[in-house]
């Protein structure tokens, strides 16, 4: 899984959603119980590895190539995302796993 994301210029980290909720303000809480989450963030080479090839290989104008590419990558991901949260440039996705 990590190799898939690194090849796209992204890095993935796991976290416990309960621990996350304990650390953040109420407006950012996930409130999904004890689950495993994935944080997916872009690396400096994300543009060169993923966005630029999309722009160069598409004849039509793409209004928001970063969003288009991010959605394509997540749809091809080895992780099946049940909840995707997007806070502007702080894109992250959360996969819910029951740990019990």
N, C-alpha and C positions, 0 to 999 in steps of 0.2 A: 504494500500500500504506500509506504513512504517513497519508494522509487517512482511510482506513478506520479505522485504530486511533485516531487523534485524535478522530474523531467518536464514538467509544465511551468516551473518557476514558482511553485507553491510549497509551503511547509505545513505539516499537520501535527498538531499536539492533542493529546487526550487530557481530559479533566473530569473530575467528579462534579456533577451538577449541584449536589447539595453543598459541597465545599465552595463552589462558585457563588451560590446564592448567599452563603454566609459572609462573603467578602464584598458584595456590591450593594448599592442603593436599591430600594424597592422597585424603582422604575426599570432596572436592568435585570431583575430576578427572572429566572426561567420558570420556577414553580412547577417542576415536573417530577419531583421526588428524586430518589437515589438512582441515578443513571450515569452512564458513560457518555460524555460529550466529546466532539471533535472540533477543534479550533483550526480553521484553514486560513492562512494568511499568505500574502504575496511576498516573494523574495525580490530583490532588486532586478533579477533577470527575467521576471514574469513577462514584461513587455516584449523583450526580444524572443523569448521561447514560445509564447502563446499568442499575444495580441498582434504583433507585427506580422507573423505568417498569415493570420486570418485576414488582416487588412490587405496584404499583398496578393492573396489568392482569391479575393472576392472582387468581382467587377462592380457590384452595386455599392452605394454609399451605406456604411453602417453608422447609424446615429450614435450608438453607445457601444463601441467594440469591446470595452472591458466587461460590461455586463453580459454581452452576448457570449464572449469567450468563457467567462466564469460559469455561466449556466451550462454551456456545452461540456466543460470539464467535469462539473459536478454530475452531469447525466452519464458520463463515461466512467465515473469513479468506481473503484472496487467497493465503496461504501454505498449502501442504499440510505439516502437521507430522508428521514421522516419529517424533520423540522429544519427549515433554513431561515436563519435570522440575518438580516442585512442592515447594518447601521452605517450607511454611506460608504466611505472608503474603508471602514473596518468590517469587511465582509467576513462572516464566519458561518459555519454550518454545524448543526448539532444532530447527532444520531442518538436515538434513544435506545438503550438496552436495559432490560430489567436485570438487575444483579442478584435478585433473590430467587 
